[in-house]
């Protein structure tokens, strides 16, 4: 029950506070007269906050305990989602997007550390289930946000719904997650050496995947595919949930270091497909490939780090990985938005994302056998 409940952390921090922005962005661009770069900057603000939360997440958990950071981080995230609906000032929206990322990063590091411990002791699939909560959020927002925006007048209603759902998730986390205070080690020379390759590949993943997550809905709407936003996003969310059940079998039979590069390859293929062919079938297959693999990358890198360092360093390892990932996803939207505003449009930005993800997969393959798992 605890392991399943922890999935509500990425449900809010990734599914609601980050991925759902892709659904709200088209309406915000229309009503607020934003460019693609403006939309990318809002995502970068969220990523910058997430980076700050990741940097201080292990330290906060060491001082206050994992449960307190998870609950208060989730509560802060819900409040910033509510606040985003209260203004149309670009600077204020950037601040609230930063706040959502900050609280989300804090909660994610603490929740990931607790899920890592459960995966090594009582619930082997806990690390795969953990990011799977984001898939459920993607599916629910795909089905719920567009009708709400249509019925109640635009993007503000979308943010109010996201804040309300995040608040409910916070209440469940506060009820079920127990007190827990692990011995977090932020950084040691051995830790840094053993996860360096993981950091590089994970940073490239952050740089590459976020443009797809931010702009793909706009790209599909502007293209030739005869598929609605609801169907496309629901397909992506369903694939993410399905991935939570598919990947555990691979993780059970192979080492995390061997499976992790595969998740990156599948993700890169999903992004590349929609550039090569913008038909309806390709759009849905692209959403399926991206959905089934993107959050499995998170599971894979955390599991690989868990196998490479001692238990007392899990918190520090997850904090470092989340921070380097945060740097990548902070820069990715600026790159994708800038390229999206050129004559080539979003296609060029997504092509760059696919190439970056492919390089990340290559780095992960080269690194997979560099460090033997610790007992």
C-alpha positions as CSV (number, residue, x, y, z in Angstrom):
1,X,0.0,0.0,0.0
2,X,2.8,2.4,0.8
3,X,4.6,1.6,-2.5
4,X,1.5,2.2,-4.5
5,X,0.6,5.4,-2.6
6,X,4.1,6.8,-3.3
7,X,3.2,6.8,-7.0
8,X,1.1,9.9,-6.1
9,X,4.3,11.9,-5.8
10,X,5.1,11.7,-9.5
11,X,1.4,11.7,-10.2
12,X,1.5,15.3,-9.0
13,X,5.0,16.5,-9.6
14,X,5.4,15.0,-13.1
15,X,1.9,14.3,-14.4
16,X,0.0,17.4,-13.1
17,X,2.7,20.0,-12.6
18,X,4.7,19.2,-15.7
19,X,3.1,17.1,-18.4
20,X,-0.4,18.6,-18.1
21,X,1.1,22.0,-19.1
22,X,1.2,20.6,-22.7
23,X,-2.6,20.4,-22.6
24,X,-3.1,23.9,-21.2
25,X,-0.4,25.6,-23.3
26,X,-2.3,25.9,-26.6
27,X,-5.1,27.8,-24.9
28,X,-2.6,30.0,-23.0
29,X,-0.8,30.8,-26.3
30,X,-4.0,31.8,-27.9
31,X,-5.4,33.9,-25.0
32,X,-2.1,35.4,-23.8
33,X,-0.5,35.8,-27.2
34,X,2.6,33.7,-26.3
35,X,5.3,32.5,-28.7
36,X,6.7,29.0,-28.5
37,X,9.7,30.5,-26.8
38,X,7.4,31.9,-24.1
39,X,5.9,28.5,-23.6
40,X,9.3,27.0,-23.5
41,X,10.4,29.6,-20.9
42,X,7.5,28.7,-18.7
43,X,8.6,25.0,-18.8
44,X,12.1,26.1,-18.1
45,X,11.0,28.0,-15.0
46,X,9.3,24.8,-13.8
47,X,12.4,22.8,-14.5
48,X,14.6,25.3,-12.7
49,X,12.4,25.0,-9.6
50,X,12.6,21.2,-10.0
51,X,16.4,21.4,-10.1
52,X,16.5,23.5,-6.9
53,X,14.2,21.0,-5.2
54,X,16.4,18.1,-6.3
55,X,19.5,19.8,-5.0
56,X,18.0,20.4,-1.6
57,X,15.7,17.3,-1.5
58,X,18.1,14.9,0.2
59,X,19.2,17.5,2.7
60,X,15.7,18.4,3.6
61,X,14.7,14.7,4.0
62,X,17.7,14.2,6.2
63,X,16.7,17.0,8.5
64,X,12.9,16.7,8.5
65,X,12.2,13.1,7.4
66,X,11.0,11.7,4.1
67,X,7.3,11.9,5.0
68,X,7.3,15.5,5.9
69,X,9.1,16.5,2.7
70,X,6.7,14.4,0.6
71,X,3.6,15.8,2.2
72,X,4.6,19.5,2.5
73,X,6.2,19.4,-1.0
74,X,2.9,18.0,-2.4
75,X,0.9,20.6,-0.6
76,X,3.1,23.4,-1.9
77,X,2.8,22.0,-5.4
78,X,-1.0,22.1,-5.2
79,X,-1.1,25.7,-4.0
80,X,1.1,26.9,-6.9
81,X,-1.1,25.1,-9.4
82,X,-4.1,27.0,-8.0
83,X,-2.1,30.2,-8.0
84,X,-1.3,29.9,-11.7
85,X,-5.0,30.4,-12.5
86,X,-5.1,33.7,-10.7
87,X,-3.0,35.8,-13.1
88,X,-2.2,36.5,-16.7
89,X,1.0,38.3,-15.9
90,X,3.9,36.4,-17.5
91,X,6.4,37.0,-14.7
92,X,3.9,35.8,-12.1
93,X,3.2,32.7,-14.1
94,X,6.9,32.0,-14.3
95,X,7.2,32.3,-10.5
96,X,4.4,29.9,-9.9
97,X,5.8,27.5,-12.5
98,X,9.1,27.7,-10.6
99,X,7.3,27.0,-7.3
100,X,5.5,24.0,-8.7
101,X,8.9,22.6,-9.8
102,X,10.6,23.4,-6.5
103,X,8.0,21.6,-4.4
104,X,7.8,18.8,-6.9
105,X,11.6,18.2,-6.9
106,X,11.7,18.1,-3.1
107,X,8.8,15.6,-2.9
108,X,10.2,13.5,-5.8
109,X,13.7,13.0,-4.2
110,X,12.2,12.0,-0.8
111,X,9.6,9.8,-2.4
112,X,12.1,8.2,-4.7
113,X,14.4,7.4,-1.8
114,X,11.6,5.7,0.1
115,X,10.6,3.8,-3.0
116,X,14.2,2.7,-3.5
117,X,14.3,1.2,0.0
118,X,11.1,-0.6,-0.6
119,X,12.3,-2.0,-3.9
120,X,15.4,-3.5,-2.2
121,X,13.5,-5.0,0.7
122,X,9.8,-5.8,0.6
123,X,8.4,-4.6,-2.7
124,X,10.7,-5.3,-5.7
125,X,8.5,-3.4,-8.2
126,X,8.2,-0.3,-6.1
127,X,10.7,1.6,-8.2
128,X,8.7,0.8,-11.4
129,X,5.4,1.6,-9.9
130,X,6.7,4.9,-8.5
131,X,6.9,7.0,-11.7
132,X,3.9,5.1,-13.1
133,X,1.7,7.4,-11.1
134,X,2.5,10.1,-13.6
135,X,1.0,7.9,-16.4
136,X,-2.3,7.8,-14.5
137,X,-2.2,11.6,-14.2
138,X,-1.6,12.0,-17.9
139,X,-4.5,9.7,-18.7
140,X,-6.9,11.5,-16.3
141,X,-5.9,15.0,-17.5
142,X,-6.3,13.9,-21.1
143,X,-9.9,12.9,-20.4
144,X,-10.7,15.6,-18.0
145,X,-9.0,18.9,-18.9
146,X,-10.2,19.6,-22.4
147,X,-13.9,19.2,-21.5
148,X,-13.4,21.4,-18.4
149,X,-11.6,24.1,-20.4
150,X,-14.4,24.1,-23.0
151,X,-17.2,24.1,-20.4
152,X,-15.8,26.8,-18.0
153,X,-13.9,29.1,-20.3
154,X,-10.2,28.4,-21.0
155,X,-7.0,27.7,-19.4
156,X,-7.7,29.1,-15.9
157,X,-10.2,26.4,-15.2
158,X,-7.6,23.8,-16.2
159,X,-5.2,25.0,-13.6
160,X,-7.9,25.0,-10.9
161,X,-8.7,21.4,-11.7
162,X,-5.0,20.4,-11.5
163,X,-4.6,22.1,-8.2
164,X,-7.7,20.4,-6.8
165,X,-6.5,17.0,-7.9
166,X,-3.1,17.6,-6.4
167,X,-4.6,18.6,-3.1
168,X,-6.6,15.3,-3.0
169,X,-3.3,13.4,-3.7
170,X,-1.6,15.3,-0.9
171,X,-4.4,14.2,1.6
172,X,-3.9,10.6,0.6
173,X,-0.1,10.8,1.0
174,X,-0.5,12.4,4.4
175,X,-2.8,9.6,5.5
176,X,-0.8,6.6,4.3
177,X,2.9,7.4,4.1
178,X,4.6,6.6,7.4
179,X,7.3,8.5,9.2
180,X,10.7,7.6,7.8
181,X,14.1,9.1,8.2
182,X,16.9,7.5,6.1
183,X,20.6,8.1,6.5
184,X,21.0,10.2,3.3
185,X,24.5,10.8,2.1
186,X,24.6,13.7,-0.3
187,X,28.0,13.1,-2.0
188,X,31.1,11.0,-1.8
189,X,33.9,10.5,-4.2
190,X,32.9,6.9,-4.8
191,X,29.3,7.8,-5.3
192,X,30.2,10.4,-8.0
193,X,32.5,8.0,-9.8
194,X,30.0,5.2,-9.9
195,X,27.1,7.2,-11.2
196,X,28.9,9.6,-13.6
197,X,27.7,7.8,-16.7
198,X,24.2,7.6,-15.4
199,X,24.2,11.3,-14.7
200,X,25.3,12.2,-18.3
201,X,22.8,10.0,-20.0
202,X,20.0,11.1,-17.6
203,X,20.8,14.8,-18.2
204,X,20.6,14.1,-22.0
205,X,17.2,12.4,-21.4
206,X,16.0,15.5,-19.5
207,X,17.3,17.7,-22.4
208,X,15.6,15.6,-25.1
209,X,12.3,14.4,-23.7
210,X,11.0,17.7,-22.4
211,X,10.4,19.4,-25.8
212,X,8.2,16.4,-26.8
213,X,6.3,16.6,-23.5
214,X,5.8,20.4,-23.9
215,X,5.2,20.9,-27.6
216,X,3.9,17.6,-29.1
217,X,0.2,18.5,-28.6
218,X,0.7,21.7,-30.5
219,X,2.7,19.8,-33.2
220,X,0.0,17.2,-33.6
221,X,-2.7,19.9,-33.8
222,X,-0.9,21.8,-36.5
223,X,-0.1,18.7,-38.6
224,X,-1.9,16.3,-40.9
225,X,-2.9,13.7,-38.3
226,X,-6.6,13.3,-37.8
227,X,-6.4,12.7,-34.1
228,X,-7.9,14.8,-31.3
229,X,-5.8,16.1,-28.4
230,X,-7.8,13.9,-26.0
231,X,-7.2,10.7,-27.9
232,X,-3.4,11.4,-28.4
233,X,-2.8,12.4,-24.8
234,X,-5.0,9.5,-23.5
235,X,-3.0,7.1,-25.6
236,X,0.3,8.4,-24.1
237,X,-1.1,8.2,-20.6
238,X,-2.5,4.6,-21.1
239,X,0.9,3.5,-22.5
240,X,2.6,4.9,-19.4
241,X,0.3,3.0,-17.1
242,X,0.9,-0.2,-19.2
243,X,4.6,0.3,-19.0
244,X,4.3,0.1,-15.2
245,X,3.3,-3.6,-15.7
246,X,5.6,-4.4,-18.6
247,X,9.0,-3.3,-17.4
248,X,9.0,-5.1,-14.1
249,X,9.4,-8.4,-16.0
250,X,12.6,-7.1,-17.7
251,X,13.9,-5.6,-14.5
252,X,13.4,-9.0,-12.8
253,X,15.3,-11.0,-15.4
254,X,18.1,-8.5,-16.3
255,X,20.2,-6.0,-14.4
256,X,18.9,-2.4,-14.2
257,X,22.0,-1.3,-16.0
258,X,21.1,-3.5,-19.0
259,X,17.5,-2.4,-19.2
260,X,18.0,1.3,-18.7
261,X,19.6,1.9,-22.1
262,X,16.7,0.1,-23.8
263,X,14.2,2.5,-22.2
264,X,16.1,5.4,-23.8
265,X,16.1,3.7,-27.2
266,X,12.4,3.2,-27.2
267,X,11.8,6.8,-26.1
268,X,14.0,8.2,-28.9
269,X,12.2,6.0,-31.4
270,X,8.9,7.5,-30.2
271,X,10.0,11.0,-30.7
272,X,11.6,10.3,-34.1
273,X,8.6,8.5,-35.5
274,X,6.3,11.6,-35.4
275,X,8.9,13.6,-37.3
276,X,9.3,11.0,-40.0
277,X,5.6,10.5,-40.5
278,X,2.9,12.8,-39.2
279,X,-0.1,10.5,-40.0
280,X,-2.7,9.5,-37.5
281,X,-1.3,6.0,-37.0
282,X,2.3,7.3,-36.5
283,X,1.1,9.9,-34.0
284,X,-0.6,7.2,-31.9
285,X,2.3,4.8,-32.2
286,X,4.7,7.7,-31.2
287,X,2.6,8.5,-28.2
288,X,2.6,4.8,-27.2
289,X,6.3,4.4,-27.6
290,X,7.1,7.6,-25.7
291,X,4.5,6.8,-23.0
292,X,5.6,3.3,-22.4
293,X,9.2,4.2,-22.0
294,X,9.7,7.8,-20.8
295,X,8.9,7.1,-17.1
296,X,10.6,3.7,-17.3
297,X,13.8,5.7,-17.9
298,X,13.2,7.2,-14.4
299,X,12.8,3.7,-12.9
300,X,15.8,2.4,-14.8
301,X,18.2,5.1,-13.8
302,X,17.2,5.0,-10.1
303,X,17.4,1.2,-10.1
304,X,20.8,1.3,-11.8
305,X,22.0,3.8,-9.2
306,X,20.6,1.7,-6.4
307,X,22.6,-1.3,-7.6
308,X,25.9,0.7,-7.8
309,X,26.0,2.4,-4.4
310,X,25.6,1.4,-0.8
311,X,22.1,1.9,0.8
312,X,23.2,4.8,2.9
313,X,24.1,6.7,-0.4
314,X,20.8,6.1,-2.2
315,X,19.4,9.5,-1.2
316,X,22.5,11.3,-2.3
317,X,22.6,9.3,-5.6
318,X,18.9,10.0,-6.4
319,X,19.4,13.7,-5.5
320,X,22.4,14.0,-7.9
321,X,20.6,12.2,-10.7
322,X,17.5,14.3,-10.3
323,X,19.6,17.5,-10.2
324,X,21.5,16.6,-13.5
325,X,18.2,15.6,-15.1
326,X,16.8,19.0,-13.9
327,X,19.6,20.8,-15.7
328,X,18.8,19.0,-18.9
329,X,15.0,19.6,-18.7
330,X,15.6,23.3,-17.8
331,X,17.5,23.9,-21.1
332,X,15.4,21.6,-23.3
333,X,12.3,23.8,-23.6
334,X,14.4,26.9,-24.5
335,X,16.1,24.9,-27.2
336,X,12.8,23.4,-28.5
337,X,10.9,26.8,-28.2
338,X,13.7,28.7,-30.0
339,X,13.8,26.1,-32.8
340,X,10.0,26.1,-32.9
341,X,9.9,29.8,-33.7
342,X,12.1,29.3,-36.8
343,X,10.8,28.7,-40.3
344,X,11.1,25.0,-39.8
345,X,8.8,25.1,-36.8
346,X,8.4,22.5,-34.1
347,X,9.6,19.7,-36.4
348,X,13.2,21.0,-36.0
349,X,13.0,21.2,-32.3
350,X,11.6,17.6,-32.0
351,X,14.3,16.3,-34.4
352,X,16.9,17.8,-32.1
353,X,15.2,16.0,-29.2
354,X,15.3,12.7,-30.9
355,X,19.0,13.1,-31.7
356,X,19.8,14.0,-28.1
357,X,17.8,11.0,-26.7
358,X,19.7,8.7,-29.1
359,X,23.0,10.1,-27.8
360,X,21.8,9.5,-24.3
361,X,21.0,5.9,-25.1
362,X,24.5,5.5,-26.6
363,X,26.1,6.8,-23.4
364,X,24.0,4.5,-21.3
365,X,25.0,1.5,-23.4
366,X,28.7,2.3,-23.1
367,X,28.4,2.8,-19.4
368,X,26.2,-0.2,-18.6
369,X,29.0,-2.5,-17.5
370,X,31.5,0.1,-16.2
371,X,30.6,-0.5,-12.6
372,X,29.7,-3.8,-11.1
373,X,26.6,-3.8,-8.8
374,X,27.3,-3.7,-5.1
375,X,26.1,-6.5,-2.9
